[in-house]
Amino acid sequence: MSVRELVVLGTASQVPTRHRNHNGYLLRWDGEGILFDPGEGTQRQMLRAGAAAHDLNRICVTHFHGDHSLGLAGVIQRINLDRVPHEITAHYPRSGQRFFDRLRYATAYRETVGLTEAPVDTDGPLAVTASYTLEARRLSHPVESYGYRLTEPDGRRMLPDHLAAHGIKGPDVGRIQREGALDGVSLAEVSEVRRGQRFAFVMDTRLCDGVHALAEGCDMLVIESTFLDEDTDLAVEHGHLTAGQAATVAREAGVRHLVLTHFSQRYTEPGGTSRTESGGEFERQARAAGFEGELTVAHDLLRVPVPKRR
Protein backbone atom coordinates (compact mmCIF):
# COMPACT_ATOMS: atom_id res chain seq x y z
CA MET A 1 0.00 0.00 0.00
CA SER A 2 1.41 3.40 -0.97
CA VAL A 3 2.20 5.96 1.72
CA ARG A 4 2.13 9.68 1.14
CA GLU A 5 2.90 11.76 4.20
CA LEU A 6 4.98 14.65 5.46
CA VAL A 7 7.34 13.96 8.35
CA VAL A 8 8.23 17.24 10.07
CA LEU A 9 11.81 17.10 11.37
CA GLY A 10 12.16 20.73 12.44
CA THR A 11 10.11 23.93 12.50
CA ALA A 12 12.47 26.69 13.67
CA SER A 13 13.69 29.53 11.51
CA GLN A 14 17.14 31.12 11.88
CA VAL A 15 17.60 30.14 15.53
CA PRO A 16 16.60 26.73 16.93
CA THR A 17 14.87 26.72 20.31
CA ARG A 18 14.47 24.21 23.12
CA HIS A 19 11.55 22.60 21.33
CA ARG A 20 12.13 23.47 17.67
CA ASN A 21 14.97 22.04 15.63
CA HIS A 22 16.27 23.80 12.55
CA ASN A 23 14.24 23.05 9.42
CA GLY A 24 13.89 19.58 7.96
CA TYR A 25 11.00 17.89 6.15
CA LEU A 26 10.77 14.39 4.72
CA LEU A 27 8.06 13.72 2.15
CA ARG A 28 7.23 10.05 1.78
CA TRP A 29 5.70 9.61 -1.66
CA ASP A 30 4.87 5.98 -2.41
CA GLY A 31 8.24 4.21 -2.35
CA GLU A 32 10.38 7.36 -2.46
CA GLY A 33 11.64 9.81 0.14
CA ILE A 34 12.36 13.46 -0.63
CA LEU A 35 14.22 15.42 2.04
CA PHE A 36 13.63 19.18 1.98
CA ASP A 37 15.91 21.78 3.57
CA PRO A 38 18.00 19.75 6.04
CA GLY A 39 19.08 22.24 8.68
CA GLU A 40 21.43 21.58 11.57
CA GLY A 41 20.44 18.47 13.55
CA THR A 42 18.46 16.83 10.75
CA GLN A 43 20.34 13.52 11.04
CA ARG A 44 19.32 13.19 14.69
CA GLN A 45 15.74 14.26 14.00
CA MET A 46 15.51 11.57 11.31
CA LEU A 47 16.54 9.00 13.92
CA ARG A 48 13.89 10.26 16.33
CA ALA A 49 11.27 10.12 13.56
CA GLY A 50 12.18 6.58 12.53
CA ALA A 51 13.56 7.67 9.14
CA ALA A 52 16.78 6.23 7.72
CA ALA A 53 19.26 7.31 5.08
CA HIS A 54 18.01 4.37 2.99
CA ASP A 55 14.63 6.14 2.78
CA LEU A 56 16.06 9.04 0.78
CA ASN A 57 15.96 9.36 -3.00
CA ARG A 58 16.21 13.13 -3.38
CA ILE A 59 17.39 16.11 -1.38
CA CYS A 60 15.88 19.50 -2.25
CA VAL A 61 17.44 22.66 -0.83
CA THR A 62 15.56 25.91 -1.31
CA HIS A 63 18.52 28.19 -0.51
CA PHE A 64 21.79 28.33 1.37
CA HIS A 65 20.94 30.01 4.63
CA GLY A 66 22.17 27.81 7.48
CA ASP A 67 18.79 26.85 8.92
CA HIS A 68 17.96 25.25 5.56
CA SER A 69 21.26 23.60 4.70
CA LEU A 70 23.71 23.10 7.59
CA GLY A 71 22.48 19.52 8.02
CA LEU A 72 23.62 18.56 4.53
CA ALA A 73 27.08 17.58 5.74
CA GLY A 74 25.78 15.07 8.27
CA VAL A 75 23.05 13.67 6.03
CA ILE A 76 25.40 13.15 3.08
CA GLN A 77 28.00 11.48 5.26
CA ARG A 78 25.33 9.24 6.80
CA ILE A 79 24.17 8.22 3.32
CA ASN A 80 27.73 7.09 2.61
CA LEU A 81 28.28 5.48 6.01
CA ASP A 82 25.13 3.40 5.57
CA ARG A 83 26.09 2.54 1.99
CA VAL A 84 22.67 3.40 0.59
CA PRO A 85 22.28 1.02 -2.39
CA HIS A 86 20.57 3.46 -4.76
CA GLU A 87 21.54 6.75 -6.33
CA ILE A 88 20.41 9.95 -4.62
CA THR A 89 19.88 13.24 -6.43
CA ALA A 90 20.44 16.65 -4.85
CA HIS A 91 18.70 19.80 -6.13
CA TYR A 92 19.79 23.26 -4.96
CA PRO A 93 20.32 26.76 -6.42
CA ARG A 94 23.23 26.69 -8.84
CA SER A 95 24.38 30.06 -7.50
CA GLY A 96 25.14 28.30 -4.21
CA GLN A 97 27.37 25.61 -5.71
CA ARG A 98 30.32 26.70 -3.57
CA PHE A 99 28.24 26.26 -0.42
CA PHE A 100 27.04 22.82 -1.51
CA ASP A 101 30.63 21.77 -2.23
CA ARG A 102 31.81 22.95 1.17
CA LEU A 103 29.01 21.12 2.96
CA ARG A 104 29.42 17.94 0.93
CA TYR A 105 33.12 17.82 1.73
CA ALA A 106 33.08 19.54 5.12
CA THR A 107 35.13 16.74 6.73
CA ALA A 108 36.95 13.58 5.71
CA TYR A 109 34.86 10.48 4.96
CA ARG A 110 34.75 7.65 2.46
CA GLU A 111 32.39 8.14 -0.47
CA THR A 112 30.52 4.93 -1.21
CA VAL A 113 27.29 6.20 -2.79
CA GLY A 114 26.52 7.94 -6.06
CA LEU A 115 25.20 11.41 -5.27
CA THR A 116 23.98 13.16 -8.40
CA GLU A 117 24.18 16.94 -8.29
CA ALA A 118 21.32 18.56 -10.24
CA PRO A 119 21.45 22.30 -9.48
CA VAL A 120 18.56 24.62 -10.28
CA ASP A 121 18.92 27.89 -12.17
CA THR A 122 15.53 28.44 -13.82
CA ASP A 123 11.82 27.81 -13.40
CA GLY A 124 10.50 24.52 -14.72
CA PRO A 125 10.65 20.72 -14.45
CA LEU A 126 13.63 19.09 -12.73
CA ALA A 127 12.67 15.42 -12.95
CA VAL A 128 9.90 13.26 -14.38
CA THR A 129 9.17 9.84 -12.87
CA ALA A 130 6.27 7.42 -13.16
CA SER A 131 4.62 8.85 -10.05
CA TYR A 132 5.41 12.57 -10.20
CA THR A 133 6.95 15.53 -11.97
CA LEU A 134 9.21 17.66 -9.77
CA GLU A 135 9.48 21.33 -10.70
CA ALA A 136 11.00 24.47 -9.21
CA ARG A 137 10.00 28.13 -9.09
CA ARG A 138 12.10 31.15 -8.14
CA LEU A 139 11.11 32.87 -4.90
CA SER A 140 11.88 36.33 -3.44
CA HIS A 141 14.50 36.26 -0.67
CA PRO A 142 17.78 38.12 -0.02
CA VAL A 143 19.67 35.10 -1.43
CA GLU A 144 18.57 33.08 -4.45
CA SER A 145 15.81 30.70 -3.38
CA TYR A 146 13.55 28.18 -5.13
CA GLY A 147 10.36 26.43 -4.07
CA TYR A 148 9.48 22.90 -5.18
CA ARG A 149 6.30 21.22 -6.40
CA LEU A 150 5.36 17.60 -7.09
CA THR A 151 2.55 16.85 -9.52
CA GLU A 152 1.24 13.34 -10.00
CA PRO A 153 0.10 12.48 -13.55
CA ASP A 154 -3.65 12.37 -14.01
CA GLY A 155 -5.11 8.88 -14.26
CA ARG A 156 -8.48 7.33 -15.08
CA ARG A 157 -11.17 6.07 -12.71
CA MET A 158 -13.32 3.28 -14.14
CA LEU A 159 -17.10 3.76 -13.88
CA PRO A 160 -18.84 0.43 -13.10
CA ASP A 161 -22.26 1.49 -14.41
CA HIS A 162 -20.76 2.66 -17.73
CA LEU A 163 -18.78 -0.56 -18.04
CA ALA A 164 -21.92 -2.61 -17.40
CA ALA A 165 -23.91 -0.59 -19.95
CA HIS A 166 -21.35 -1.57 -22.61
CA GLY A 167 -21.10 -5.16 -21.43
CA ILE A 168 -17.44 -4.82 -20.42
CA LYS A 169 -16.41 -7.01 -17.51
CA GLY A 170 -13.69 -9.34 -16.23
CA PRO A 171 -10.38 -9.28 -18.13
CA ASP A 172 -11.83 -6.85 -20.68
CA VAL A 173 -11.73 -4.09 -18.07
CA GLY A 174 -7.95 -4.35 -17.89
CA ARG A 175 -7.75 -4.63 -21.66
CA ILE A 176 -9.60 -1.37 -22.34
CA GLN A 177 -7.42 0.35 -19.73
CA ARG A 178 -4.27 -0.82 -21.48
CA GLU A 179 -5.38 -0.36 -25.09
CA GLY A 180 -7.63 2.70 -24.77
CA ALA A 181 -10.55 1.15 -26.69
CA LEU A 182 -12.40 -2.14 -27.02
CA ASP A 183 -14.86 -3.20 -29.73
CA GLY A 184 -15.60 0.39 -30.66
CA VAL A 185 -15.92 1.61 -27.06
CA SER A 186 -13.33 4.20 -25.99
CA LEU A 187 -11.80 4.39 -22.54
CA ALA A 188 -13.26 7.89 -22.13
CA GLU A 189 -16.79 6.42 -22.42
CA VAL A 190 -16.37 4.15 -19.40
CA SER A 191 -14.10 6.19 -17.14
CA GLU A 192 -13.41 9.67 -15.87
CA VAL A 193 -10.27 11.65 -15.15
CA ARG A 194 -8.70 10.98 -11.75
CA ARG A 195 -6.78 14.14 -10.94
CA GLY A 196 -3.23 13.58 -9.80
CA GLN A 197 -2.24 14.79 -6.36
CA ARG A 198 -0.14 17.92 -5.93
CA PHE A 199 2.29 18.93 -3.19
CA ALA A 200 4.28 22.16 -2.82
CA PHE A 201 7.10 23.25 -0.54
CA VAL A 202 7.58 27.01 -0.13
CA MET A 203 10.17 28.37 2.25
CA ASP A 204 11.84 31.73 2.80
CA THR A 205 10.18 34.26 0.51
CA ARG A 206 8.14 37.40 0.22
CA LEU A 207 4.90 37.27 -1.74
CA CYS A 208 5.77 36.79 -5.42
CA ASP A 209 4.55 35.05 -8.57
CA GLY A 210 6.50 31.91 -7.70
CA VAL A 211 4.60 31.44 -4.44
CA HIS A 212 1.24 31.53 -6.19
CA ALA A 213 2.37 29.25 -9.03
CA LEU A 214 3.67 26.61 -6.62
CA ALA A 215 0.54 26.67 -4.45
CA GLU A 216 -2.04 26.53 -7.25
CA GLY A 217 -4.45 23.62 -6.75
CA CYS A 218 -2.30 21.78 -4.21
CA ASP A 219 -3.59 18.99 -2.04
CA MET A 220 -0.91 19.94 0.51
CA LEU A 221 1.04 23.19 0.78
CA VAL A 222 3.94 23.35 3.25
CA ILE A 223 4.76 27.02 3.60
CA GLU A 224 6.75 29.30 5.86
CA SER A 225 4.92 31.63 8.22
CA THR A 226 7.89 33.08 10.04
CA PHE A 227 5.93 36.00 11.48
CA LEU A 228 2.49 36.89 12.76
CA ASP A 229 0.58 39.57 10.89
CA GLU A 230 1.47 42.37 13.30
CA ASP A 231 5.09 41.91 12.20
CA THR A 232 4.39 42.26 8.47
CA ASP A 233 7.02 44.98 8.09
CA LEU A 234 9.68 42.66 9.47
CA ALA A 235 8.51 39.90 7.13
CA VAL A 236 8.84 42.14 4.07
CA GLU A 237 12.22 43.49 5.18
CA HIS A 238 13.74 40.05 5.73
CA GLY A 239 12.03 38.23 2.87
CA HIS A 240 9.43 36.18 4.72
CA LEU A 241 5.69 35.58 5.01
CA THR A 242 3.20 36.04 7.83
CA ALA A 243 0.55 33.54 8.86
CA GLY A 244 -2.17 35.62 7.22
CA GLN A 245 -0.22 36.02 3.99
CA ALA A 246 0.47 32.28 3.76
CA ALA A 247 -3.18 31.46 4.42
CA THR A 248 -4.36 33.99 1.84
CA VAL A 249 -2.13 32.34 -0.76
CA ALA A 250 -3.59 28.96 0.17
CA ARG A 251 -7.18 30.22 0.01
CA GLU A 252 -6.72 31.84 -3.38
CA ALA A 253 -4.94 28.74 -4.73
CA GLY A 254 -7.62 26.28 -3.57
CA VAL A 255 -5.24 24.38 -1.28
CA ARG A 256 -6.84 21.49 0.60
CA HIS A 257 -4.36 21.12 3.49
CA LEU A 258 -2.19 24.02 4.63
CA VAL A 259 0.86 23.32 6.81
CA LEU A 260 2.40 26.39 8.47
CA THR A 261 6.00 26.17 9.70
CA HIS A 262 9.39 27.98 10.03
CA PHE A 263 8.55 30.06 13.11
CA SER A 264 10.65 32.94 14.41
CA GLN A 265 12.24 32.50 17.83
CA ARG A 266 10.48 35.70 18.90
CA TYR A 267 7.35 33.59 19.46
CA THR A 268 7.74 31.69 22.71
CA GLU A 269 6.77 28.15 23.66
CA PRO A 270 5.62 26.62 26.93
CA GLY A 271 8.21 24.39 28.60
CA GLY A 272 7.94 20.67 28.02
CA THR A 273 5.57 20.76 25.04
CA SER A 274 6.12 20.27 21.32
CA ARG A 275 3.72 23.00 20.24
CA THR A 276 4.39 26.71 20.12
CA GLU A 277 2.67 28.90 22.66
CA SER A 278 1.81 31.10 19.72
CA GLY A 279 0.43 28.16 17.74
CA GLY A 280 -3.12 29.20 18.50
CA GLU A 281 -2.45 32.70 17.21
CA PHE A 282 -0.94 31.40 13.96
CA GLU A 283 -4.07 29.32 13.47
CA ARG A 284 -6.38 32.19 14.40
CA GLN A 285 -4.72 34.54 11.91
CA ALA A 286 -4.77 31.91 9.17
CA ARG A 287 -8.51 31.40 9.69
CA ALA A 288 -9.07 35.15 9.85
CA ALA A 289 -7.54 35.33 6.36
CA GLY A 290 -10.39 33.16 5.15
CA PHE A 291 -8.70 29.79 4.74
CA GLU A 292 -11.30 27.08 5.38
CA GLY A 293 -9.45 23.88 4.46
CA GLU A 294 -7.45 21.55 6.69
CA LEU A 295 -4.88 23.50 8.67
CA THR A 296 -1.84 22.32 10.61
CA VAL A 297 0.47 24.51 12.67
CA ALA A 298 3.48 22.21 12.51
CA HIS A 299 5.62 21.03 15.41
CA ASP A 300 8.71 18.87 15.41
CA LEU A 301 8.24 15.13 14.68
CA LEU A 302 4.66 15.59 13.52
CA ARG A 303 3.46 13.31 10.70
CA VAL A 304 0.88 14.79 8.34
CA PRO A 305 -0.82 12.54 5.73
CA VAL A 306 -1.33 13.96 2.26
CA PRO A 307 -5.14 14.27 1.90
CA LYS A 308 -6.90 11.35 0.23
CA ARG A 309 -8.23 12.00 -3.22
CA ARG A 310 -11.69 13.46 -3.29
Order of alpha helices (4+ residues) and beta strands (2+ residues): beta-beta-beta-alpha-beta-alpha-alpha-beta-alpha-beta-beta-beta-beta-beta-alpha-alpha-beta-beta-beta-beta-alpha-beta-alpha-alpha-beta-alpha-beta-beta
